[in-house]
Amino acid sequence: MSVPVKRLTVLYDAQCPLCVHLRHWLLRQRQLIPLDLVPAASQEALRRFPHLDHRATLKEITVVGDAGQVYRSTAAWIVCLWALAEYRSKAHWLATPAGMPFARVTVLAAAKWREALAPGGGRGCEDGRCEIPDAPH
């Protein structure tokens, strides 16, 4: 029997400009399922989810459901969209065999952009502070 999801926790890399930008974007959206956005590998993340591999949560987006469901990478992006009023139908389509390649490409593109923004890989975080990249809002 599946348990309905009532709340999701999104673990994001607080040192990544793209991740911080997406955090702010998620918070501006109308949520059908409440999203808690918690920095990955933070004391709060460690307290909430002691059994997670917290180093892995810094490498790829991880979303945890209130009943212990764990979504990573492409599935995590899809479940974030599913939680949003304006994007639920898009999330349903992205989860299909026809939509999954588009979801994977989007996640890979985001990973490449994130890598380019990382310290030493272009415009990264200086002095441990990350700014939201110049991008259309």
Secondary structure as UniProt FT lines:
FT   STRAND          8..12
FT   TURN            14..15
FT   HELIX           17..28
FT   STRAND          35..39
FT   TURN            40..41
FT   HELIX           43..48
FT   TURN            50..51
FT   HELIX           54..59
FT   STRAND          62..65
FT   TURN            66..67
FT   STRAND          70..72
FT   HELIX           73..82
FT   HELIX           85..87
FT   HELIX           88..94
FT   TURN            97..99
FT   HELIX           100..117
FT   TURN            119..120
FT   TURN            127..128
//
